[in-house]
Amino acid sequence: MTAESFGLPVHDGPDWPGVRIFATTRAGGVSRPPYASLNLGAHVGDAPEAVAENRARLRAMLPSAPLWLDQVHGTRVADADREQDPGPADAAVTRTRGKVLAVMTADCLPVVIAAPDAGVLAVAHAGWRGLAAGVLENAVAAMGAVPAGMLRAWIGPAIGPAAFEVGDEVRAAFGLGQTPPDGAFAPAGTFDAAGKPKWLADLPALAEQRLRACGVGMVVRSGLCTVAGNDRFYSYRKEGATGRFATLAWLTS
């Protein structure tokens, strides 16, 4: 569902007791095209003063300043309770109520992993490289010993399986042979310059497989594709020069 949350148009995540989750949209900010309008990424070529104003508008509706990560498509998990300036990291974990975690995306998977009853929360930025390398597994491990059944995850808006055309190198990164498992890869019907077939990759499905293998008992997908038939979110694959939206989460009292 989409709602006017705290004054900005956002897409709400699951309504789970003890945690607040939402993704911003591209509406409600001051950035000019091609970044219009609520671009939160300071690294995409947008005017710095526009990004600063957009982040200030977002901050005004949050219980604390978000922990912005320097995302590098890696697997490091920052400890938000100890690191004020974490540097390169693609995930973060907290055990402090009201501490806002954030990841920025424009096609990659934003993933929130929560165990409110255990008082721990993590977020992760998972492109195909980070996903294949184990960023979700690292995020779950950083949450510590959480009793079975307490972990739940939300996969936010991201590129969908009908839009993510990839080559053999992506399938190989997941250790796959000629027969794609569980429908995660389907023939795209197109070929690369060398004549090799291309594939349609289902990143949310791959993420869910890995989350469940880590013991996450509940996985909810937003079902929203940032590329196909959806202009509410930024898409790097569709637009090239574009902004970034954020997925944010925090533990509530």
Secondary structure, DSSP 8 states (H G I E B T S, - for coil): -EEEETTEEEEE----TTEEEEEE-S-SS---TTS-S----TTSS--HHHHHHHHHHHHTTSSS--B--B--SS--EEETTT-SS--B-SEEEE-STT--EEEEESSSEEEEEEEGGGTEEEEEEE-HHHHHHTHHHHHHHHT-S--TT--EEEE-SB--TTT-EE-HHHHHHTT--SS-GGGSEEEEEEE-TTS-EEEEE-HHHHHHHHHHHTT--EEEE---BSSTT--SS--HHHHSS---EEEEEEE--
